[in-house]
Amino acid sequence: MPDLETLAVAREGGVVTVTLSRPEKKNAINGRMWDELQAVLGQIAHNPVDRAVVLTGAGGDFCSGADLSTVMDRSDRTGLDMMRQVGDVVAQLHRLPKPTIAKVRGVAVGAGWNLALACDLVVAADTARFSQIFARRALAVDAGGSWLLPRIVGLQKAKELVFLPDILGAAEVAALGLANRIVADEELDALVDAWAQRLAGGPTVALSLSKSLLNESFNASFDQAVEGEARSQHINFGTEDARAAMKAFLTKTQPEFRGR
């Protein structure tokens, strides 16, 4: 996408890497970055070439949260409008019909941490640091944290993380179930690359439907869940990838999925 000022977007082998790129601010998200994230995520959602997404940060940090120094610099929009856009962007990421991985180095705090949690998988360097820093700024939790955190760690622990916003190390975050894997910094790129390539080479339609089913599971009754599974499987039965998988099973070969 042309004219990006705060993001870098790279594509290779079905993997699109979106890099938050304001390293001089530890990738703090200003209004321009929210706009660009909204546009880029919309493009990825409708681009069949993009089959897996990696979200990361430039300069050794993931994201230091919203850039509060610029909150009031956009006279054309009210504070409520801006915060609704924050919610829209995180919701876009959460429901993106492609598997997503947050690759975290350095700090991931406030809205930055919640952007990572809105991804399907979180992989972090063992030196990464995390915080729900909002209360230190006299702010309420935002960027989807009020929904994401209780579903991952439970209500009481979520309240502790928000009310007492300490800086947490990567090992503690992993122990709480807030990261899928913690690795040495020098191993981070290789692991995320391997996972992303595996996801990009997977059955894209099936992965998208599974993601939707899992995302909606807390809002669905059991009967609604199994009906959703039936409808999803009916769609899968008609895909080229399902036919390729069945042929590979019968011939004892490895299927090649094309994402359709």
N, C-alpha and C positions, 0 to 999 in steps of 0.2 A: 504494500500500500504506500503510495507516494506521500511526501510531506509529513512524515512522522517526526515529531520533535522529542518525544519523551519515551518512545518505545523503539526497540529493534526487533524485526521479525525476520526469521530465517526458516527456509523450508528445505528438507532433504529426506528422501525416501519415505514420504508420507507423514513425517514428523514435522510439525511446525513449532518452533521455539519462539516464545514471546518473552523478551527481556525488558524489564522495567529499567529505564536508562536515564536516571538523574543521579549519577554516582556521587556528585558533589553534595547532594542532600541525602545520601544513603537511600536513594530511590523513593523519597517521600512523594506521595501522590498529590499533585496539584490538579486544578480544574482541567487543564489540557490533557493530562494523563488519563483522567476519568473519561474524557471525550474520546481519546484514542483507543482506550481499552474497549469502550462500547462499540466503536466502529470495527475494530479488529476482530473481536469475538463474534460480531454479527457476520463478518465475512467468513470466518472459519466455520461457523455453523452451517453455511450453505455451500462450502467448497468441498466437493467430493475428493479432491486430492489430499486434503488434510484429514488424516485418520487417527492421529494422536497429537496431544499438545503438551509441551513443557513450558511452565511458567517459572521464570527465574529473575534474578536481579543482576545488574552490572556492578563492577567494582568491588566485589567481595561482600556485599550485603544483599539481602533479599528485599526488604522494604521496611522503612522506619515509620510507616503509617501515613496518615494524611498530613499534607504540608499545611499546618495551621497558620503559617504566616501569609498564606494566599487565600484563606477562606473568604475574606471579605473583599477580594480584589476584582470581583466580577459583578459590576453594578447592574448588569442586565438580568441577574437571577437572584431570587430570594434564597435565604438559608435553607428553607424547607425544600425548595426545588433542587438545590445541590445535594441535600441528603437523600432525597428520593432517587437521584441519579446514582449515588453510591449503592443504594439497595438494588437498583436495577442492574448495575454492572455485576455485583456479586451474584445475583440471581441468574444472570446470563451465564456466568462461569459455572455455577452449580448445576444448571440444567443443560449445559452444552452437550449436544448429542455425539460427542467424541470423548474418549477417555483422556483424563488430564492428570499431569504430575506436577507438583510443586517441588522445585529443586532449591533448597534453602541453604544459603551460607550467611554468616554474619548475623545481623539482627533481623527479626521478623516480629514486629510489635504492632499493637493496635489493629488498625484496618489492614496492615500488611500481613499480620499473622492470620487474620480472618480470611483474607484472600487465599492464603495457602490452604486453610481448612476447607474452603469451598471447592478445592480441587479434589479429585477422586483419590489420589495417592500423595503422600508427603514423604519425601526423602531428604534428609538433612545431614550436613556435616556435623561431626561430634563437637565442633567448636561453636555451633550456632546458638543464638540466645533468643528467647521468646518472652513476650509479656502482653497481657491485656491491659495496656498502659492507660486506658481512658480515664480512670478515676484520678490519676495523678494530674490530669489536665482539667479536672472538674467537668468531665464529660461522661455520658452514659455509653455503654457498649453499643457499637454499631457494626456496619459492614457484615451483617448476618450472624455476628457472634452470639446474639441472644437465642438464635435458633440452633446454630451448629453445636455450640459448646455443651448444652444439656444433653443432646443426643449422643455425644461421644463420651462424656465423663460423668453424666448424671447431674441433677439439679444442684445438689449441695456443693459438689466440687466446682461446678461452674460458677456458683456465687463466690466461692473462695477466690477463684482465679480473677474474677472481675472486681470484687470488693477490696482485695488485698493484692494489688497488681505487682507482685515481685517479678524480678528477672529470673527466668527458669533456664536451666541448661538443657541441652539436647537429650541427655539420658533421662531426666525427669519427665520431659515432654513425651518421650517414647513410652515410659512406664505408665503414663496416663492414657495411652492409646491415641495420642494426638499426632503421632508420626508413625509411618509404616516401617521405616528403616533408618538407622543412624549408622553412618560410616565415617571413616577417616576422610578428611578433606580431599586428600589426593585420590581417593577412590570414588568420590561423589559423581564426577562426570561419567565415568565408565559405567557405573551401575544405572544411572538414570538413562544414559544412551541405550543400554541393553534393554531396560524395561520399555522405553518408548518405542524402540524398533520392534519389540515383541508385540506391543499393543497395535502399532501401525500395520503389522502383518497379520493381525487377527481378523475375525469375522466382524466387521464394523457394525453391521446392522444388529447382530445379536448382542454385541457389547453395548450398543446404544440402548437397546430395549432392556437389557439387564440393569443398566445404570438407572433408567427411569423407574423400573420396578423397585429397586432398592431405595432410591430417593423418596419414593412415595410410600414406602412400607409403614412408616410411623403414622401416616395419615389415613391408612386403609384398614378396613376390617379384614379378617382372614378370608372371608368369602370374596371381598373385592380383590384381594391380592391374588387368589387362585384364578379368578376370572381374568385379571390382567395378564397372568402367566399364560392362560389359554390363548388369549388374543395375540400376545406377543409370539408365541410358538407358531400360531397359524401363519403369521407374517414370515417367520424364519423359514418355514417349510417351503416357501415359494422363492427363496433367494438362490442365486448362483452359488454362494458360499456353502449353503447347506447341501446342495447337490454335490459340490466338490468334496465336502467332508465325507459324505456317504460313499462316494466312489473311492476315496482314499482308504476308508475303512475296509471296503470289500477287497481292494487290491493290495492292502497292507503297505501303502505308500503315505507320504506326507502331503496333506492338502496345500494348495496355494490359494489363499483367500484374496479376493479382489475388492472386497468391501461393498459388494452388491448382491 
